Amino acid sequence: MPHEVRGVVARAKGQPVSTETVLVPDPGPGEALVRVQACGVCHTDVHYREGGINDDFPFLLGHEAAGVVESVGDDVTDVTPGDFVVLNWRAVCGLCRACRKGKPWYCFDTHNAVQRMTLADGTELSPALGIGAFVEKTLVASGQCTKVDPAAPATAAGLLGCGVMAGFGAAVNTGAVGRGDSIAVIGCGGVGSAAVAGARVAGATTIIAVDVDERKLEWARRFGATDTVHAGQEDVVERVRELTGGFGADVVVEAVGRPETYEQAFYARDLAGTVVLVGVPTPELTVTLPMIDLFGRGGALKSSWYGDCLPSRDFPLLIDLYRQGRFDLDGFVSETIALDDVEEAFAKMHRGDVLRSVVVL
């Protein structure tokens, strides 16, 4: 029998979201029903509302969540009712060519729940990133549930479901920043600040935060930035080089997704250094670079999907670091809100007033 719950729905492109009745099926084979406890408000949810992902309206928004498994379908063995879990949007298949090569974080056949959640009139909903977690209960594939230590509050743990993991992983997994390295992070919202925090955990000794907003530079300092560069007042490339002995940073994380900031990242790295693109560009944007510079500077130009994370490995690790006091997940939570406050949270995020608003259910 379907579960009747409240959820945040985007019905049409560019229109304000609404809180509506959502019908959630009991879990079928390979599925899990999760009672959501907290869900972060992420830029990706705005992209869905604005039609920037696809036009499969109406959307059930929310994806950066933690909660408790309420029930599971047939053949589910990886989680059981009562487990405290963080939801992830890349449930690996274990069978594709990436998984068979031992690189499941690149899985090419990730999956979601088969059954659809609906509005009260039967209209099928498209869950954001295959999750849809601005809702009291959601239905996901069991592989989208990662069991973690329940000692961590849901408001903090849920942030691993998207932005924090993306930033941390961009620096540590994709960029492979390590002890004694230098790193510059361009764009210090939630994702960029997580990259700063990850670099600190990994032992980087020079951590340079770059942004045009002094508030975001202050956030980055709290998470471990050793130096800051105000991109609206200083030449980013020259300043990063000055702070790294004239060479440039070993790793530069671009967390904006703009051609001009990507070019800064390219030239702000050391010879044979690494650029990591984790900021999500819009489809029309292009970058033009001289081929001689691509050849002559060497190194690596990488993009980072979800921080190249493996949830089963990385989520419990980051929760352990949090419980040890080495990774400040609580610092990303600017405010806690109710379901009815999501639209205003989008406005605050657009203004740069918050790192994360977190819906508590």
C-alpha positions as MATLAB code, in Angstrom:
seq = 'MPHEVRGVVARAKGQPVSTETVLVPDPGPGEALVRVQACGVCHTDVHYREGGINDDFPFLLGHEAAGVVESVGDDVTDVTPGDFVVLNWRAVCGLCRACRKGKPWYCFDTHNAVQRMTLADGTELSPALGIGAFVEKTLVASGQCTKVDPAAPATAAGLLGCGVMAGFGAAVNTGAVGRGDSIAVIGCGGVGSAAVAGARVAGATTIIAVDVDERKLEWARRFGATDTVHAGQEDVVERVRELTGGFGADVVVEAVGRPETYEQAFYARDLAGTVVLVGVPTPELTVTLPMIDLFGRGGALKSSWYGDCLPSRDFPLLIDLYRQGRFDLDGFVSETIALDDVEEAFAKMHRGDVLRSVVVL';
ca = [
       0.000    0.000    0.000;
       1.501    3.415   -0.946;
       2.787    5.717    1.772;
       1.209    9.194    1.707;
       3.836   11.790    2.596;
       4.722   15.449    2.009;
       7.385   16.410   -0.532;
       8.776   19.403   -2.432;
       7.866   19.371   -6.114;
       8.937   21.489   -9.084;
       5.993   21.361  -11.504;
       7.252   23.635  -14.287;
      10.425   25.329  -15.510;
      11.374   28.388  -13.490;
       8.290   28.233  -11.274;
       8.436   28.321   -7.454;
       8.394   24.901   -5.844;
       5.440   23.654   -3.825;
       4.945   21.216   -0.960;
       2.543   18.504   -2.072;
       1.216   15.065   -1.217;
       3.452   12.335   -2.630;
       2.620    8.638   -2.862;
       5.597    6.336   -2.253;
       5.272    2.607   -3.107;
       6.420   -0.183   -0.846;
       9.856   -1.380   -1.963;
      10.064   -3.997   -4.682;
      13.013   -6.274   -5.483;
      16.311   -4.457   -5.002;
      14.642   -1.359   -3.501;
      14.595    0.310   -0.100;
      12.148    2.676    1.566;
      14.020    5.326    3.572;
      12.561    7.658    6.171;
      14.434   10.884    5.454;
      15.750   12.747    8.479;
      17.693   15.570    6.824;
      18.427   16.782    3.293;
      20.759   19.558    2.162;
      19.664   22.215   -0.324;
      22.037   21.928   -3.295;
      22.550   23.992   -6.482;
      21.635   20.896   -8.488;
      18.063   21.151   -7.183;
      17.848   24.662   -8.640;
      19.206   23.345  -11.945;
      16.334   20.841  -11.993;
      13.764   23.540  -11.225;
      15.171   25.739  -13.990;
      15.129   22.915  -16.560;
      18.921   22.828  -16.694;
      19.133   19.033  -16.284;
      16.209   17.867  -18.433;
      12.540   18.662  -18.928;
      11.016   15.611  -17.221;
       8.718   17.684  -15.003;
       7.361   17.378  -12.403;
      10.461   16.761  -10.297;
      10.619   15.563   -6.716;
      13.591   17.606   -5.553;
      16.285   16.871   -2.960;
      19.131   14.366   -3.045;
      21.728   15.224   -0.366;
      20.183   13.191    2.415;
      20.491   10.856    5.367;
      17.846    8.785    7.089;
      16.796    5.381    8.352;
      15.845    2.370    6.244;
      12.218    1.572    6.993;
      11.755   -1.502    4.796;
      13.428   -3.357    1.938;
      12.295   -5.422   -1.012;
      13.092   -8.984   -1.962;
      16.725  -10.004   -2.433;
      18.097   -6.939   -0.596;
      21.036   -7.935    1.606;
      23.237   -4.822    1.741;
      20.964   -2.903    4.144;
      18.277   -3.870    6.642;
      15.435   -1.993    8.350;
      16.780    0.282   11.075;
      20.100    1.039    9.347;
      21.182    4.691    9.365;
      22.216    5.520    5.814;
      23.470    8.304    3.582;
      21.868    8.289    0.151;
      24.044    8.353   -2.950;
      23.148    8.904   -6.582;
      25.676    6.496   -8.100;
      24.702    2.977   -7.064;
      27.346    0.912   -8.829;
      26.391   -2.126  -10.882;
      29.476   -4.276  -10.279;
      29.302   -5.658  -13.828;
      30.190   -2.919  -16.328;
      33.650   -2.498  -17.868;
      34.691    0.075  -15.222;
      33.578   -2.128  -12.328;
      35.302   -5.172  -13.856;
      38.531   -3.162  -14.099;
      38.378   -2.451  -10.364;
      37.334    1.180  -10.834;
      33.712    1.144   -9.658;
      33.735    4.906   -8.997;
      33.553    5.231  -12.799;
      30.610    2.808  -13.058;
      28.872    3.265  -16.419;
      25.609    1.599  -15.425;
      24.510    3.135  -12.135;
      20.884    2.512  -11.263;
      17.886    3.794   -9.326;
      14.588    2.429   -8.033;
      12.383    0.898  -10.721;
       9.016    1.923   -9.281;
       7.931    5.539   -9.566;
       6.731    7.861   -6.842;
       3.669    9.880   -7.844;
       1.491   12.839   -6.974;
      -1.890   12.110   -5.408;
      -3.540   12.150   -8.866;
      -1.155    9.483  -10.164;
       1.205   11.798  -12.059;
       4.648   10.184  -12.056;
       7.469   12.181  -10.472;
      11.076   12.373  -11.636;
      13.263   12.151   -8.511;
      16.268   14.479   -8.521;
      19.412   12.442   -9.240;
      17.320    9.323   -8.844;
      16.684   10.076   -5.166;
      14.057   12.763   -4.472;
      14.672   13.452   -0.793;
      12.806   16.675    0.035;
      10.150   14.268    1.252;
       9.305   12.428    4.439;
       9.977    9.027    2.861;
      11.657    8.138   -0.420;
      12.120    5.024   -2.526;
      15.615    4.239   -3.840;
      17.648    1.316   -5.113;
      19.190   -0.440   -2.123;
      22.649    0.273   -3.569;
      21.930    3.970   -3.122;
      21.940    3.439    0.647;
      25.331    3.595    2.362;
      25.318    2.511    5.988;
      27.285    4.819    8.311;
      27.790    5.280   12.044;
      24.490    6.528   13.549;
      26.456    8.600   16.065;
      26.738   11.270   13.374;
      23.744   13.618   13.170;
      21.727   13.370    9.961;
      22.197   17.089    9.293;
      25.940   16.526    8.924;
      25.980   13.016    7.462;
      23.543   13.844    4.671;
      25.905   16.425    3.190;
      28.160   13.595    2.056;
      25.431   12.672   -0.408;
      26.535   15.336   -2.888;
      28.383   18.647   -2.434;
      30.772   17.892    0.398;
      31.780   14.546   -1.109;
      32.212   16.168   -4.524;
      34.616   18.785   -3.150;
      36.526   16.524   -0.788;
      36.900   13.895   -3.490;
      37.960   16.413   -6.145;
      40.978   17.301   -4.020;
      41.789   13.920   -2.472;
      40.556   11.295   -4.954;
      40.797   13.017   -8.329;
      43.581   15.492   -7.587;
      45.466   13.084   -5.291;
      46.681   15.993   -3.172;
      48.947   14.741   -0.417;
      51.443   15.594    2.303;
      53.506   18.657    1.539;
      51.589   19.530   -1.627;
      50.220   22.910   -2.611;
      46.651   23.341   -3.829;
      44.550   26.255   -5.045;
      40.757   26.074   -4.975;
      38.891   28.482   -7.253;
      35.341   29.011   -6.019;
      34.764   28.526   -2.297;
      31.107   27.756   -1.835;
      30.126   24.406   -0.373;
      32.028   22.281   -2.893;
      35.153   24.444   -2.910;
      35.244   24.701    0.875;
      34.988   20.906    1.059;
      37.992   20.692   -1.278;
      39.885   22.993    1.089;
      38.912   20.833    4.065;
      39.911   17.675    2.201;
      43.309   19.104    1.313;
      43.893   19.915    4.959;
      43.033   16.344    6.013;
      45.355   14.998    3.299;
      48.316   16.999    4.585;
      48.658   19.785    2.019;
      50.833   22.542    3.454;
      49.830   25.401    1.149;
      46.056   25.696    0.643;
      45.014   28.735   -1.370;
      41.354   29.755   -1.529;
      40.240   31.940   -4.454;
      36.891   33.727   -4.721;
      35.304   37.111   -5.421;
      33.246   37.027   -2.212;
      34.982   37.847    1.050;
      32.393   35.821    2.972;
      33.366   32.693    1.063;
      37.048   33.361    1.615;
      36.333   33.547    5.337;
      34.513   30.197    5.153;
      37.537   28.716    3.412;
      39.847   30.020    6.141;
      37.703   28.226    8.719;
      38.096   24.967    6.815;
      41.864   25.214    6.573;
      42.936   27.665    3.853;
      46.412   28.982    4.602;
      46.095   31.847    2.100;
      43.300   33.625    0.258;
      43.107   35.466   -3.046;
      40.317   37.934   -3.813;
      39.751   37.311   -7.511;
      38.018   40.653   -7.985;
      41.023   42.593   -6.695;
      44.107   40.503   -7.569;
      45.535   38.666  -10.557;
      44.720   35.087   -9.623;
      47.464   33.383  -11.612;
      50.233   35.718  -10.501;
      49.131   35.633   -6.870;
      48.946   31.815   -6.764;
      52.422   31.663   -8.249;
      53.723   34.126   -5.655;
      52.311   31.960   -2.885;
      53.972   28.832   -4.305;
      57.540   30.013   -4.795;
      56.871   31.302   -8.294;
      55.905   27.881   -9.650;
      52.158   27.481   -9.326;
      50.168   24.972   -7.293;
      50.601   21.206   -7.536;
      46.823   20.854   -7.812;
      44.211   23.433   -8.792;
      40.545   22.617   -8.207;
      38.102   24.636  -10.307;
      34.757   24.642   -8.480;
      32.959   27.286  -10.542;
      32.473   25.779  -14.012;
      33.292   28.884  -16.063;
      35.752   29.271  -18.977;
      37.561   32.198  -17.387;
      38.103   30.417  -14.080;
      39.154   27.229  -15.851;
      41.793   29.191  -17.754;
      43.010   30.650  -14.459;
      43.244   27.134  -13.054;
      45.208   25.936  -16.082;
      47.860   28.644  -15.763;
      47.923   28.746  -11.946;
      49.214   25.159  -11.708;
      52.851   24.148  -11.635;
      54.445   22.549  -14.692;
      53.175   18.963  -14.768;
      50.576   19.949  -12.163;
      46.962   18.814  -12.131;
      43.774   20.731  -12.885;
      40.539   19.250  -11.551;
      37.214   20.531  -12.891;
      34.423   19.881  -10.395;
      32.332   22.994  -11.095;
      29.502   22.045  -13.438;
      29.419   24.116  -16.657;
      26.344   24.776  -18.758;
      26.300   23.117  -22.202;
      27.039   26.227  -24.281;
      30.333   27.116  -22.561;
      33.643   26.502  -24.333;
      37.333   26.864  -23.467;
      40.068   27.791  -25.960;
      43.713   27.166  -25.034;
      46.873   27.216  -27.192;
      47.869   23.657  -28.069;
      51.522   24.490  -27.400;
      50.568   25.260  -23.795;
      48.641   21.996  -23.511;
      51.743   20.186  -24.705;
      54.408   22.252  -23.011;
      52.898   22.449  -19.535;
      52.320   18.697  -19.261;
      50.526   17.344  -16.247;
      46.892   16.333  -16.153;
      43.537   17.944  -16.886;
      40.796   16.003  -15.124;
      37.094   16.272  -14.428;
      35.708   14.931  -11.172;
      32.364   13.129  -11.101;
      30.983   13.041   -7.559;
      34.546   13.420   -6.301;
      35.394   10.072   -7.942;
      34.005    8.577   -4.768;
      33.034    5.041   -3.920;
      30.265    5.604   -1.345;
      30.772    2.281    0.443;
      34.412    3.237    1.003;
      34.345    7.009    1.369;
      31.181    7.814    3.319;
      32.092    5.732    6.402;
      35.669    7.060    6.231;
      34.525   10.690    6.272;
      32.094   10.000    9.107;
      35.004    8.508   11.077;
      37.092   11.625   10.374;
      34.142   13.753   11.502;
      33.786   11.839   14.762;
      37.533   12.210   15.380;
      37.195   15.984   15.040;
      39.333   16.063   11.887;
      36.627   16.946    9.360;
      34.109   19.637   10.318;
      30.882   18.568    8.631;
      28.859   20.680   11.068;
      30.648   23.756    9.736;
      28.879   23.381    6.394;
      25.411   23.657    7.968;
      24.423   27.328    7.876;
      20.826   26.766    8.986;
      18.183   24.097    9.423;
      14.779   24.633    7.803;
      11.420   22.963    7.163;
      10.110   21.537    3.879;
       8.046   24.662    3.293;
      11.177   26.841    3.395;
      13.005   25.333    0.387;
      12.114   28.106   -2.067;
      13.524   30.758    0.271;
      16.609   28.584    0.787;
      17.173   28.679   -2.984;
      17.151   32.489   -2.817;
      19.653   32.514    0.049;
      21.916   30.161   -1.853;
      21.712   32.350   -4.968;
      22.725   35.393   -2.900;
      25.645   33.481   -1.368;
      24.243   33.879    2.144;
      24.673   30.216    3.126;
      26.987   27.277    2.648;
      24.129   24.843    3.142;
      20.558   25.120    4.269;
      19.467   21.711    5.552;
      15.857   20.523    5.607;
      15.074   18.637    8.811;
      12.088   16.282    8.755;
];
